Amino acid sequence: MKARLPQGMGGGPSNMNQMIRQAQKMQEEMTKAQEEINAKEYVTTSGGGMIEVTITGKKELKSVKLKPEVVDPEDIEMLEDLIVAAVNEAIRTAEEDSAKRMEKITGGLNVPGMF
């Protein structure tokens, strides 16, 4: 008597070809999404809008804008802290956006090295 696999298990070459096509499609979608993310810009602020930071999806700093009233020669440390906070928030935003987009494509499947 032959042992039978439940539906969806095994299935021979045609099932393997289908899996390969699905994996290729997923990889193409991930590549396209990554290109879109890399081209996107993320803008965040800190200090109640006194500092605005723009980074790219590649997490490269593109611009820093300071309102004149935030520049106090007597308190450079506060200005430095606000800039760091804005940059870190922009990076977090870019990473969260990237993770959400990739999770949509992979259905939560962790694909090492893909993103």
Buried (B, 14 or more C-beta within 10 A) or exposed (E): EEEEEEEEEEEEEEEEEEEEEEEEEBEEBBEEBBEEBBEBEBBBBBBEEBBBBBBBBEBEEEEEEBEEEBEEEEEEEEBEBBBEBBBEBBBEBBBEBBEEBBEEBBEEEEEEEBB
